[in-house]
Amino acid sequence: MPLSPKQKPSSQNYERFSQALEEQKQQHLYRELVHSEKKVLFSSNDYLGLSQHPKVVSAAIEALKQWGFGSGSARTLSTHLPVYLALEKALAHTLQKEKALLFSSGYQLNSTLLKTLAKDDTLFFLDKYCHRSLIEGAQNSPGKVFRFKHNDPNHLEELLKKHRHEGKEAWIVTESLFSMQGTRGSLEAIAKLKREYETFLIVDEAHTIGIERSTSDADLVVGGFGKALGGFGGFVAGAELLIDYILNFSPGFLFTTALPPAIVVALHEAIQLLPHLDNQRNALKNNTLLIRNLLNLPDGDHIVPYPVKSAEEALFLSKRLRELGFEVPAIRPPTVPPNGSLLRFSMTALHTESEIEKVSRALKESMS
C-alpha cells in the first residue's frame, strides 16, 4: 500500500543522501545495476566454468530434491547435515590444512574473522590492497592496524621492526592473487618475515583456489567459493584449534543461516572435479596469454586489469563495449586507489579465441 503524502518523508530528510549521490555522479563514481540482454561476459569470476559443469549442476538438482531449498537455521542449532562436514573435509585436504569451516559468504567471513581473532594487544599488518572485507574486519577489531605498501615486504619489515613489540600477538594479512590489480602476493618473502618476527599469517586464496595448488605457509587460508569453484559462500581453513576457536567465537558463523544444502553438495562435487580439470586450466592460461598479447599487456594471471586515464574514461569504455556485446566492468575508486581506474577483464576457460579477438579489437577501436 503506497504511503500517503503525510507519511512520506520530506525532501529535506533525504537531502544529504541526494547530495552524496550527486557528488558520485559528478566524479563519475555513481553505480547502478545494469539489466541487459545476454552479453559475452568478461566480468565473471567463474574461471573454470564450474558453475555450468553438468556434474555440478546435477549434484545441486539432486540435493534440492532431497533437502529442499533453504538450510533453515544456523549450523549450531539444527543444520548440521553430513554434507557440510564432507565439504569441509574435502576443502581441508585440498588446502593441506587440518580443518576447514564454511561461512555463508566470503565478505561475511573476512569482515568478522579478524575481529574474532583480536584482543587489545593484537597487531594486524595488512597489504594496502587487501580486500575491503579484510580491512573492515581489522579496523572494527580491538587490535591495532598497520597497512604496508602493496606487495612490499621491505616496507612490511620496517613496520614489524618498529611496532612488533607493541603487541603480544601479531597477524600478517595478504592475498595470493589480488582481485583488482591481478598482482601476486609476495608469499615467500612474507612467510620468512612471519617466522622471523613470530607472527601469524592469513592468506586470502579466493582467486587461486582450484587453479593452482595452495603453497602458502599460512596459519589460516580464507576465500570465497564464487570464483573458480563456481558457487557461493566463504571458507576458512587452518589448524584444528584455530578453526574450533573461530566456530565458537565468530559472530559471522554463529549468528547466520547456513548455506543451502544444494550449494554445499554442488561445491563438494566441484572440489572433487578439480584434479581432473587440467584441460580447463590450460584453456584459462591460453586465453589469458592471448588477451594480454592482443592488448599489449605484460604477462600475468587471469585477472587482467587494463589501466585507463580516469573514472570517466573507464565508464565510457565499459558502456561502449556493452553496446557492442561485451560486459567488461569499469573499476573505479574506492575499489581501487584514487587515479587508479581500470577496465577489469576476468578470463575464463570458456572464452573462445574469436570472442577474445573481437573484444580486444572493440576496445582499441573505442579508444581511437
C-alpha positions as CSV (number, residue, x, y, z in Angstrom):
1,M,0.0,0.0,0.0
2,P,1.6,3.4,-1.0
3,L,2.4,6.0,1.6
4,S,0.0,8.9,1.9
5,P,1.5,12.4,1.5
6,K,1.6,12.9,5.2
7,Q,3.6,9.6,5.7
8,K,6.2,10.4,3.0
9,P,9.5,11.8,4.3
10,S,10.1,15.3,3.3
11,S,12.9,16.1,0.7
12,Q,14.9,17.7,3.5
13,N,15.1,14.4,5.3
14,Y,16.8,12.9,2.3
15,E,19.0,15.9,1.4
16,R,22.3,14.5,2.5
17,F,21.7,11.2,0.6
18,S,20.7,13.1,-2.5
19,Q,23.8,15.3,-2.3
20,A,26.1,12.3,-1.8
21,L,24.7,10.6,-4.9
22,E,25.0,13.7,-6.9
23,E,28.7,14.0,-5.9
24,Q,29.2,10.4,-7.0
25,K,27.7,11.3,-10.4
26,Q,29.9,14.4,-10.8
27,Q,33.0,12.3,-10.1
28,H,31.9,9.5,-12.4
29,L,31.8,7.2,-9.4
30,Y,28.0,6.6,-9.4
31,R,27.0,2.9,-9.6
32,E,23.8,1.3,-10.8
33,L,22.7,-2.2,-11.7
34,V,22.6,-2.8,-15.4
35,H,20.0,-5.2,-16.8
36,S,20.6,-6.0,-20.4
37,E,20.4,-8.9,-22.9
38,K,23.0,-11.6,-22.7
39,K,26.5,-10.4,-23.4
40,V,29.8,-12.1,-23.7
41,L,30.9,-11.8,-20.0
42,F,34.5,-10.7,-19.2
43,S,33.2,-9.8,-15.8
44,S,32.6,-13.3,-14.3
45,N,35.0,-14.9,-11.8
46,D,33.8,-18.4,-12.9
47,Y,37.3,-19.1,-14.1
48,L,37.0,-22.8,-14.8
49,G,33.3,-22.8,-15.9
50,L,32.3,-25.0,-13.0
51,S,29.0,-23.2,-12.4
52,Q,27.9,-24.7,-15.7
53,H,29.6,-28.1,-15.3
54,P,27.0,-30.9,-15.8
55,K,28.1,-32.9,-12.8
56,V,28.0,-29.8,-10.5
57,V,24.5,-28.8,-11.8
58,S,23.2,-32.4,-11.5
59,A,24.5,-32.6,-7.9
60,A,22.7,-29.4,-7.0
61,I,19.4,-30.6,-8.5
62,E,19.5,-33.9,-6.7
63,A,20.3,-32.1,-3.4
64,L,17.3,-29.8,-3.9
65,K,15.1,-32.8,-4.4
66,Q,16.4,-34.4,-1.2
67,W,16.7,-31.5,1.2
68,G,14.7,-28.6,-0.3
69,F,15.8,-25.1,-1.0
70,G,17.0,-23.5,2.3
71,S,19.0,-24.7,5.2
72,G,16.6,-23.4,7.8
73,S,18.9,-22.2,10.5
74,A,22.5,-21.7,11.7
75,R,24.5,-24.9,11.8
76,T,25.0,-24.7,15.6
77,L,21.2,-25.0,16.0
78,S,20.0,-27.7,13.7
79,T,21.5,-27.6,10.2
80,H,24.4,-30.0,10.6
81,L,23.8,-32.4,7.8
82,P,26.7,-34.7,6.8
83,V,27.1,-32.9,3.5
84,Y,28.6,-29.9,5.3
85,L,31.2,-32.0,7.0
86,A,32.0,-33.7,3.8
87,L,32.7,-30.4,2.0
88,E,34.8,-29.2,4.9
89,K,36.9,-32.3,4.9
90,A,37.5,-32.2,1.2
91,L,38.4,-28.5,1.4
92,A,40.9,-29.0,4.2
93,H,42.5,-31.8,2.2
94,T,42.7,-29.6,-0.9
95,L,44.3,-26.7,1.1
96,Q,46.6,-29.1,3.1
97,K,45.2,-27.9,6.4
98,E,43.8,-29.8,9.4
99,K,40.3,-28.4,9.4
100,A,38.0,-26.1,7.4
101,L,34.8,-24.2,8.3
102,L,32.1,-22.9,5.9
103,F,30.7,-19.4,6.0
104,S,27.6,-18.1,4.2
105,S,29.7,-15.5,2.3
106,G,33.3,-14.6,1.8
107,Y,32.7,-11.0,2.8
108,Q,30.9,-12.0,6.0
109,L,33.8,-14.3,6.9
110,N,36.5,-11.7,6.4
111,S,34.7,-8.8,8.0
112,T,34.2,-10.8,11.2
113,L,37.2,-13.1,11.3
114,L,39.9,-10.6,12.3
115,K,37.6,-9.1,14.9
116,T,37.1,-12.6,16.3
117,L,40.8,-13.2,16.5
118,A,41.8,-9.9,18.0
119,K,42.4,-8.8,21.6
120,D,43.6,-5.4,22.9
121,D,47.2,-6.4,22.5
122,T,46.8,-7.8,18.9
123,L,48.5,-6.2,15.9
124,F,47.4,-6.5,12.3
125,F,49.7,-5.8,9.3
126,L,47.7,-5.7,6.1
127,D,48.7,-5.2,2.5
128,K,47.2,-1.9,1.4
129,Y,45.3,-3.6,-1.5
130,C,43.7,-6.3,0.7
131,H,40.0,-6.9,0.0
132,R,37.7,-4.4,1.7
133,S,36.2,-7.1,3.9
134,L,39.6,-7.9,5.5
135,I,40.3,-4.2,6.0
136,E,36.9,-3.7,7.7
137,G,37.5,-6.7,9.9
138,A,40.8,-5.4,11.2
139,Q,39.5,-1.8,11.6
140,N,36.5,-3.0,13.6
141,S,38.6,-5.1,15.9
142,P,40.1,-4.1,19.2
143,G,43.5,-4.6,17.7
144,K,46.0,-2.1,16.3
145,V,46.1,-1.9,12.5
146,F,49.1,-1.1,10.2
147,R,49.0,-1.1,6.4
148,F,52.1,-1.9,4.4
149,K,52.7,-0.8,0.8
150,H,51.2,-3.1,-1.8
151,N,53.4,-6.2,-2.3
152,D,56.3,-4.6,-0.5
153,P,57.9,-7.0,2.0
154,N,60.6,-4.4,2.8
155,H,58.0,-1.9,4.0
156,L,56.3,-4.7,5.9
157,E,59.6,-5.4,7.6
158,E,60.1,-1.8,8.5
159,L,56.7,-1.8,10.2
160,L,57.5,-5.0,12.0
161,K,60.8,-3.7,13.3
162,K,59.1,-0.5,14.5
163,H,55.9,-1.9,16.0
164,R,56.1,-5.6,16.6
165,H,57.0,-5.1,20.3
166,E,53.7,-3.1,20.8
167,G,51.6,-6.2,20.8
168,K,51.7,-9.7,22.4
169,E,50.3,-11.2,19.2
170,A,50.5,-10.2,15.5
171,W,48.9,-11.2,12.3
172,I,50.1,-10.5,8.7
173,V,47.3,-10.5,6.2
174,T,47.8,-10.7,2.4
175,E,46.4,-12.4,-0.7
176,S,47.7,-14.9,-3.2
177,L,46.3,-13.0,-6.1
178,F,44.8,-9.5,-5.7
179,S,41.3,-9.2,-7.1
180,M,41.5,-5.9,-9.0
181,Q,45.2,-5.4,-9.9
182,G,45.8,-9.0,-10.7
183,T,49.2,-8.9,-8.9
184,R,50.7,-11.8,-7.0
185,G,51.3,-11.6,-3.2
186,S,54.9,-11.9,-2.2
187,L,54.1,-15.0,-0.1
188,E,57.6,-16.5,0.2
189,A,59.2,-13.3,1.5
190,I,56.2,-12.6,3.8
191,A,56.4,-16.2,5.2
192,K,60.0,-15.5,6.0
193,L,59.1,-12.4,7.9
194,K,56.3,-14.3,9.7
195,R,58.9,-16.7,11.1
196,E,61.5,-14.1,11.9
197,Y,59.1,-11.8,13.8
198,E,56.9,-14.6,15.3
199,T,53.6,-13.6,13.8
200,F,50.6,-15.5,12.4
201,L,49.8,-15.3,8.7
202,I,46.4,-15.1,6.9
203,V,46.3,-15.6,3.1
204,D,43.2,-15.0,1.1
205,E,43.3,-17.5,-1.8
206,A,39.9,-16.7,-3.2
207,H,41.2,-16.2,-6.7
208,T,43.7,-19.1,-6.9
209,I,41.9,-22.0,-5.2
210,G,41.1,-24.6,-7.9
211,I,43.5,-23.1,-10.4
212,E,46.7,-23.9,-8.6
213,R,47.9,-25.9,-5.6
214,S,48.0,-24.0,-2.3
215,T,51.6,-23.5,-1.2
216,S,51.4,-20.7,1.3
217,D,52.9,-21.1,4.8
218,A,49.7,-19.6,6.2
219,D,48.1,-20.3,9.7
220,L,44.8,-19.5,8.1
221,V,43.7,-19.7,4.5
222,V,40.5,-17.8,3.6
223,G,38.5,-17.4,0.5
224,G,35.2,-17.5,-1.4
225,F,33.5,-20.2,-3.4
226,G,32.2,-17.7,-6.0
227,K,35.3,-17.8,-8.2
228,A,36.9,-20.9,-9.8
229,L,34.6,-23.3,-7.8
230,G,31.6,-21.7,-9.4
231,G,29.4,-21.4,-6.4
232,F,28.7,-19.2,-3.4
233,G,29.9,-18.9,0.2
234,G,33.1,-18.5,2.1
235,F,35.6,-20.7,3.9
236,V,38.5,-20.6,6.4
237,A,41.0,-23.4,6.9
238,G,43.9,-24.0,9.3
239,A,44.9,-25.8,12.4
240,E,42.1,-27.6,14.1
241,L,42.5,-25.5,17.3
242,L,42.1,-22.2,15.4
243,I,39.1,-23.4,13.4
244,D,37.4,-24.6,16.6
245,Y,38.1,-21.2,18.2
246,I,36.5,-19.4,15.2
247,L,33.5,-21.8,15.3
248,N,32.9,-20.9,18.9
249,F,33.6,-17.1,18.8
250,S,32.9,-15.7,15.3
251,P,29.5,-13.9,15.1
252,G,29.8,-14.3,11.3
253,F,29.4,-18.1,11.8
254,L,27.3,-18.3,14.9
255,F,24.5,-15.9,14.0
256,T,23.6,-16.5,10.4
257,T,21.7,-19.1,8.4
258,A,23.9,-21.8,6.9
259,L,24.5,-22.2,3.2
260,P,21.7,-24.2,1.5
261,P,22.5,-27.9,1.2
262,A,22.2,-27.8,-2.6
263,I,25.0,-25.3,-2.8
264,V,27.1,-27.3,-0.4
265,V,26.6,-30.5,-2.4
266,A,27.4,-28.8,-5.6
267,L,30.6,-27.3,-4.1
268,H,31.7,-30.7,-2.9
269,E,31.3,-32.0,-6.5
270,A,33.3,-29.1,-7.8
271,I,36.1,-29.8,-5.3
272,Q,36.2,-33.5,-6.4
273,L,36.4,-32.5,-10.0
274,L,39.5,-30.2,-9.5
275,P,42.1,-32.9,-10.1
276,H,40.6,-33.7,-13.5
277,L,40.4,-30.1,-14.9
278,D,43.8,-29.7,-16.5
279,N,42.2,-29.0,-19.8
280,Q,40.2,-26.2,-18.3
281,R,43.2,-24.8,-16.5
282,N,45.3,-24.9,-19.8
283,A,42.4,-23.2,-21.6
284,L,42.3,-20.5,-19.0
285,K,46.1,-20.0,-19.3
286,N,46.0,-19.8,-23.1
287,N,43.1,-17.3,-23.1
288,T,44.9,-15.1,-20.6
289,L,48.0,-15.1,-22.8
290,L,46.0,-14.3,-25.8
291,I,44.2,-11.2,-24.4
292,R,47.3,-9.9,-22.8
293,N,49.2,-10.2,-26.1
294,L,46.4,-8.5,-28.1
295,L,46.1,-5.6,-25.6
296,N,49.9,-5.3,-25.3
297,L,49.9,-6.0,-21.6
298,P,52.6,-7.8,-19.7
299,D,52.5,-11.4,-18.8
300,G,50.3,-12.2,-15.7
301,D,47.3,-14.1,-14.4
302,H,43.7,-14.5,-15.4
303,I,42.7,-11.2,-13.7
304,V,43.6,-8.7,-16.4
305,P,43.5,-5.0,-15.5
306,Y,43.6,-2.5,-18.4
307,P,44.5,0.9,-16.9
308,V,42.8,4.0,-18.2
309,K,43.2,7.7,-17.5
310,S,40.2,8.4,-15.4
311,A,36.9,7.1,-14.0
312,E,35.1,8.9,-16.7
313,E,37.0,7.1,-19.4
314,A,36.5,3.8,-17.7
315,L,32.7,4.3,-17.6
316,F,32.7,5.4,-21.3
317,L,34.7,2.4,-22.5
318,S,32.7,-0.1,-20.4
319,K,29.4,1.3,-21.8
320,R,30.7,1.3,-25.3
321,L,31.8,-2.4,-25.0
322,R,28.4,-3.3,-23.6
323,E,26.7,-1.7,-26.6
324,L,29.0,-3.9,-28.8
325,G,28.0,-7.1,-26.9
326,F,30.7,-7.4,-24.2
327,E,30.4,-7.0,-20.5
328,V,33.7,-5.5,-19.1
329,P,33.3,-3.7,-15.8
330,A,34.7,-0.2,-15.1
331,I,36.6,-0.4,-11.8
332,R,36.8,3.0,-10.0
333,P,37.6,4.4,-6.6
334,P,37.1,3.4,-3.8
335,T,37.5,-0.2,-5.2
336,V,40.9,1.0,-6.5
337,P,43.1,3.8,-5.2
338,P,42.4,7.4,-6.4
339,N,43.5,7.9,-10.0
340,G,43.7,4.1,-10.5
341,S,40.6,3.4,-12.6
342,L,40.7,0.5,-15.0
343,L,38.8,-2.0,-17.0
344,R,38.9,-5.4,-15.5
345,F,38.9,-8.5,-17.7
346,S,38.2,-11.7,-15.9
347,M,39.3,-14.5,-18.1
348,T,37.7,-18.0,-18.1
349,A,38.3,-21.3,-19.7
350,L,35.0,-20.9,-21.6
351,H,36.0,-17.9,-23.6
352,T,36.7,-18.6,-27.3
353,E,39.5,-17.2,-29.3
354,S,37.0,-15.4,-31.5
355,E,35.4,-13.6,-28.5
356,I,38.8,-12.5,-27.2
357,E,39.9,-11.2,-30.5
358,K,36.6,-9.3,-31.0
359,V,36.6,-7.7,-27.6
360,S,40.3,-6.6,-28.0
361,R,39.5,-5.1,-31.3
362,A,36.4,-3.4,-30.0
363,L,38.4,-1.8,-27.1
364,K,41.1,-0.5,-29.4
365,E,38.6,1.0,-31.8
366,S,36.7,2.6,-28.9
367,M,39.8,4.3,-27.7
368,S,40.8,5.7,-31.1
